[in-house]
């Protein structure tokens, strides 16, 4: 592990912000290290003619398609020396899973902690939390399980609890938690996978039960449905959450993250959907044409590219399979790539694998 680099990153994350020049300087330092020590990434860059001499800005760093994490080892440190390996969930049995190697969790955890405090807690003290996802013991390679464990440990009260386990969701336990919150008058938080919320909404619909959580309560959903539940249009989903929990839609926050990143992006609630997603000063996003890698004209749809300086060991810059459009200081997330965009993403993966495997 490169201890001086980790110290630099921790100091950078602790800043209140950064200039474009400061972001570029650290992005280029990370690119040079990844170009030197990450063999698969270096071969890909060589095919693009991208070297530490020619890359002048974070925007010039070649974006690695996220599917590449399933096919090759993207790590500067020896994979077997890493403290933690997060793996993508996959949607079908037997699917090859992407792997993101972390030689130390110090940077990932610091990225979570600072970002979560500002974007979800918003200055609130500790909240009693209900977690609608399995714990880390059940899913040790899940970045979301780690995220929620940190949320409960560092921002939750001692009586925070999990309501999803090996036997599924504890509907009765969650109902009791929510009734207790109503009776106490103390704000609480419910956090979990989007599909877990859908399962609970369906259970409530069968009984007609609703809750009215105390003022200051909030919800956090993430991850979409992943064939784990029925899909709901965004408008219907957030309207149903607001009705079922008695929480205003401004307090229904969606977190956008992925295993291949080390930083999460958030919206400011979902009174209007789709909502604008944005991140802290150490991650920046572009909207590109996947075939050319160039930014699309302002206001047009394209594929999201993220440059995450907290991802110091794998690659900072990834090409997602998510469609978005730039909006203000962030972007609107419009769904998964389809048709021509999906074809462009597939071609980008083929290009990467051909280069990375020589």
N, C-alpha and C positions, 0 to 999 in steps of 0.2 A: 504493500500500500504506500502511496506517495503522500507521506504525512504533511510536508509543506504545502502541497496542493490542497489537501483537505482543509488545512487551517485557513488558507486563502479563501476557499469556497465558503467556509463557515462565517468568516468575517464579511464576505460579500453578501451572503444571505441576511446577515444581521443589520445591514444598512437599511435606511429608510427608502432608498431608491438608487438609481444610477443614471448616468448620462449615456447617450448612444456610444460615445467613445469608450466609456468604462465597460459597457456590455461587450462591445467588439473586442476589446483588449483581452478579456477573459475568455471569450468564445474562441478567439484565435489561439490562445495558449492551450486550451483544451483540445482544439483541433490538431495542433502540432503533436501533442502527446498521443492522441488516438491514432493519428496517421503513423506514428513511429511504432506503437506497441500493439495495435489491433490489426493483425495481418489481413483478415478478410476485408475490413474497412479500407485499409491502405490499397489493396488491389482494386477495389471499386473506385477509389479516388483516382488512381493512376489511369483507369479507363476513361475518366472524365477530364483528365488533365488538371486535376486539382491537387496542388501541393501547398505546403506551408508558405512557399514563396509567392504563389499566384493567388491564393485566397486572401482577400483584403477585408472582408466583412462577414458577419454571421450569415448574411443572405447568400454568400457564395459557397458555403459548406454543403457538399452533396448530401441530399436527404436519403437516408436508408429506408426502404419500404419496411413496414412493420412485419410483414410475412417473413422477412429475412431472419428474424429472431427465432423462427422455427427451424431454419435450415442450417445455420452456421453459428459458431460460438463467437459472439461479439463481446470481447472482454479484453481490457488491457492487462489486468492482473490474471495470473493462472486461475482457471475456473475453480480448481479444487482448493484454492486458498481463500475463497470468498466467504464472508461471514453469512451471507444470505443469498438465496436464489429465489426470485419470484417467477412464477410460471403463469402463462395465460390460461384461462379457464377452459377454452374450447367449447364447442356446442354439440359435438357428436362423440360417441364412444370410440376410443382408439385414435382420435385425432392427435397429430403431433402438436406439442405445446411449445410456444415461444418461451425463451428463458432470458431473464435479465439478471446479470450477476452484480452483486454489491460487495466489494471487499470490506467495506465498513458501512454500518447503517447510520453513522453519525450525520451524514449529509442529508440522506433521505428523511430522517426523523426531524432534522432542523427545518427542512423545507416544509414538511407537513405542519410542524408546530406553529411556525410564524404565520403561515398562510391561513391555517384553520382558525387561529385566534382572531385574525382580522376579518375574515370573510364569513365565518359561521357564528362564532361566539359574539363578535361585534361589541366587545367590551363587557359582555355579561360575565358574572361570576360563574363558578362551576354550576352545571345543570345536572339534574337527575336524568340519566339517559337510558332509553330502551334501544337495544341493538337487534336489528332484524337481519342477522347474518350469522353463520357459524363462527366460533372463536378460533384463535390461532392454533390451538391444539388439534382441532379438527381439520384445519386447512393451513398447514405451516408454510406452504409455498404461495399463498394468496396475498397479493399486495393490499387488496381490500380488507381482508381479515386483519392484517397488521394495522392498516389505517384506522379501522374502527376500534381496535384494541387500544391504540394510542389515544384516540379521542376519549374513550371511556376512562382510561387511566389518568390522563393529564388534564382533562377538562370536565370529567363527570364526577358526581358525588359517589361516596362509598356504596350507596345502595343502587347504583346503576346495574342493569342486568341484561343478559342475553335471552332472546325468546325464539331462537332458531337453533336446533340441535340435530343430532343424528336421527331423531324420530320425526323431524319436521318442525313446523311452527307450533309454539305453545300459545294457541289462541286464547285460552282461558287465562293464562298467566299475563298476557299482554292486556287483556280487558281489565284485569285486576289492577295492573300498573296504572292504566289510564284513569280508572275510577279513583284510585288513590291520589293521583295528581290533581284531579278535579276537586277532591275533598280538601286537599292541603292548601290549595290556592297558590302553590309555588310553581313557577314555570318549569317545564321539562323539555326534553328533546327526544325525538324518535328518529333514528338513523338506520339506513339499510339499503339493500338492493331494491331497485324499482319493482322487480317482480314480487318481492316479499310484501310490499305495500299492496299490490294488486290482489294477492291471496287474502290479505286481511280485509280489504275492501269487499271482496266476494263473501267472506264469512259474515261481515256486518250486514251486507245486503240481505242475507238469508233471515236475519232477525229484526232488521230495521233499526238496530241500535246505532246511536251516535254519541259523540263525546264533545265537550266544550272545554278544551284545555286552558289553563290560566294564561292571562296576558303575558307576553314575553316568551311563550313556548314556540318551538320551531321544529320543522321537519327537514331531513336531508335524504334525498334519494339519489341513486347513482346506478349506472351499469345497464340501463335498459331492461329488456325482457329476456333475451337470449333463449327463447323457446321454453322458458320456465313457467310462463303463465300466458294468459291471453294478452294481446297487445291492446293498448288504449291510445287513441289520439291524445296529444298533449293537453289540449283544452279540456277534454273529458277527464283526464287523469288528475290534473291539478284542481279542477272543480270538485271532483269526488273527494280528494284529500282534504280540501278546505271544509267540506260539509261533514265528513266523517270525524275529523279530529277537532273541528272548531278553531282551526288555525288560519289566519288570513293568508291569502296566496303570496303576499309579499314575504311571508316567513316560511314558505315552501321552497327550499333552495335545492338546486340540482348541482351535484359535483360531477365534472367531466374529467376523467382520468383514465389511465391505461397502464398496464404492466410495463410497457416499453418506456414510459416516462418515470421521472422521480418527483414530479410536481403536479399538483392538481389545479384545475381551473374551475371557477364558480360563476354563477349568475347572482343577481341581486334580488332573487325571488322570481315568482312566475305569475304575477298579476297579468302579464301579457306574454303570450308564447308565439313563436320561439323567443327565448330570452337571450340577452347578450352575455356571452361567456368571456371571461378575462382572467389573467393570471398575475402573479407578482412580478417584480422587476427582473427576476432571473430567468424568466421564460418569455419567448416572443414567438408569434405565429404569423404565418403567411397563408395566402390562398392561391394555389397554383394550378396550372394545367399539368396533369400527371405525365403526359407524353413529352412535354418540353421542359418541365420543371420551372417554367417562368411564371411570374405573378400574372394572374388574370386581371383584366381591366377592373377598375373600381366598380363595385355594385354587381359584378358577375359572380356566378357560382363556380367553385373549383374545389380542389381537394386540399385539406388542411395539412400544413407542415408546421411542426413545432421545433423550436431550438431551446432545449432545456439545459441550462448550465449545471443543474444538480445531477444530471446524468453524466458524470465525469468518467466513468469506467467503461461504459459500452460505447455509445455514440450520442452526441448531443442532439443531433438533428434527424428527425424521422418524418417519413411520408406516411400519413395515416390512410385509412380507407373511408374517411368521413368527409361528407360534403359540407361546405360552409360558405358564407359570404362575409366579407369584412364589414364591421359596423362599429364606428367610433374607435375606441381603444381596444376593441375585442372583435368578436365574430359571432354570427348566428350559426348554430349547429343545425343542419337541415336533414340529417340522416346519413345512411350508408351510400357508398358509391353505387351507381347503376349504369347499365348500358355502356356508353362510350367511356365514361369515367372509370368504370370498373375494368374495362379493357386496358385503359391507360395504366392503371395500377398494376395489372397483371404483367404488362410489358415492362414496367419498371422493376418488378421482382425478377423477371427473366434476365434483364440486363445486369442486375446486381449479382445474381447467382453465377452467371457466366463469367463475370469479372472476378468475383471473390474466389471461385474455384479454379481460376486460371485457365 
